[in-house]
Amino acid sequence: MRVLPDGGWHVGGSAILHAPSLRYLKARLVFEEHGAFLVDGAQRVPVLVEGPPFEVTSLLLDHDSGEARAVLDDQSEERLYSDSLFMNERTGRFECLVRGGRARAVFSRDAHQTLLDWTEQEAGRFYLRVGPRRIPIRT
């Protein structure tokens, strides 16, 4: 099992394209000290992760609390911290760190637009504005 640099999932030489299968696999992807694994009960399958295994489908911004959450394509949510957001220099796409900083998630068009709608610039740096909080966007 392998996640390619572009985020595509493959088993052997074949791409996994079936959305429910991808959601199932992504929900069972865990990151440990010795690598990434698909875990289902007692079964563990190693996964070579070369790119972002997840996609941010939407960005939830709570302007009252200043909290930002990324909704991933496996239906889970991840809180965004001050070092979570960045632009991938190679692809030019926004990404964030998830799963305790051990994995990356690339932004979908909708999540990207939400990010842009709430981005502000100051002294050459960019920030996601969420109520009173500003989350830096690394470049």
C-alpha positions in Angstrom: 0.0 0.0 0.0 1.3 3.4 -1.0 0.3 7.1 -0.9 2.0 8.8 -3.9 3.5 12.4 -3.7 0.3 13.7 -5.3 -1.9 12.1 -2.6 -3.1 9.2 -4.8 -3.6 5.9 -3.1 -2.2 2.7 -4.7 -2.1 -1.0 -4.0 0.5 -2.7 -6.0 0.5 -0.8 -9.3 -3.2 0.0 -9.3 -4.9 3.2 -8.2 -7.6 3.1 -5.6 -10.4 5.3 -6.9 -13.5 4.0 -5.2 -14.5 6.8 -2.7 -16.0 4.5 0.0 -12.9 2.3 -0.1 -10.6 5.4 0.2 -12.7 6.7 3.1 -12.5 3.3 4.8 -8.7 3.1 4.4 -8.1 6.7 5.5 -10.1 6.2 8.6 -7.9 3.3 9.6 -4.5 4.9 8.8 -2.5 5.4 11.9 1.0 6.9 12.4 3.4 5.3 14.8 7.1 5.7 15.6 8.0 3.1 13.0 5.8 4.3 10.2 2.3 4.4 8.9 -0.1 1.4 9.0 -3.6 0.5 8.1 -5.1 -1.0 11.2 -8.3 -3.1 11.3 -8.6 -5.2 14.4 -5.5 -7.4 14.7 -4.5 -6.8 11.0 -1.8 -4.2 10.3 -0.6 -3.4 6.8 2.4 -1.0 6.3 1.8 2.0 4.2 4.5 4.0 2.4 3.4 7.6 2.7 5.1 9.9 0.1 2.5 12.6 -0.1 -0.6 13.9 1.7 -2.9 11.0 2.4 -5.8 13.2 3.4 -7.8 16.0 1.8 -9.4 18.9 3.7 -13.0 19.0 2.4 -14.0 22.0 4.5 -12.7 24.5 7.0 -14.8 25.2 10.1 -14.1 28.6 11.7 -15.6 29.5 15.1 -15.0 33.2 15.2 -16.3 33.5 18.8 -13.7 31.0 20.2 -11.0 31.6 17.6 -10.9 27.9 16.8 -10.3 26.5 13.3 -11.0 22.9 12.4 -10.2 21.0 9.2 -12.8 18.4 8.1 -11.0 15.6 6.4 -12.2 13.3 3.7 -12.4 10.4 6.1 -15.1 12.4 8.0 -12.8 13.2 10.9 -12.0 16.7 12.2 -8.6 18.1 13.2 -7.9 21.3 15.1 -5.6 23.7 13.4 -2.7 25.0 15.6 -0.3 27.9 15.1 2.2 25.7 13.1 -0.4 23.7 11.2 -0.9 25.7 8.0 1.5 26.0 5.1 1.7 26.3 1.3 3.5 23.4 -0.4 6.3 25.0 -2.4 6.4 22.2 -4.9 2.7 22.1 -5.7 1.6 25.7 -4.7 -1.4 24.2 -2.8 -2.3 24.8 0.8 -1.9 22.0 3.2 -2.1 21.4 7.0 -0.6 19.0 9.4 -2.9 16.4 10.9 -2.7 13.3 13.1 -0.5 14.9 15.7 1.7 16.5 13.0 2.6 13.1 11.5 0.6 13.5 8.3 -0.4 16.1 5.8 -3.8 17.0 4.3 -4.2 19.0 1.0 -6.9 21.6 0.8 -9.9 21.0 -1.6 -11.2 23.9 -3.6 -13.9 24.7 -1.1 -11.5 24.6 1.9 -9.0 26.7 -0.2 -11.6 29.3 -0.9 -12.6 29.5 2.8 -8.9 29.9 3.7 -8.5 32.7 1.2 -11.7 34.5 2.3 -10.3 34.8 5.8 -6.6 35.3 5.0 -4.9 38.6 5.8 -1.4 39.9 5.2 0.9 41.9 7.5 4.6 42.7 6.9 4.9 40.1 4.1 3.4 37.3 6.3 0.0 35.7 5.8 -2.5 34.7 8.6 -5.8 32.9 8.8 -8.0 35.3 10.8 -10.4 33.4 13.1 -12.2 35.9 15.4 -9.5 37.4 17.7 -6.9 34.7 16.7 -4.5 34.8 13.8 -3.0 31.5 12.7 0.2 31.9 10.7 0.4 30.4 7.2 4.0 29.2 6.6 5.5 29.4 3.1 
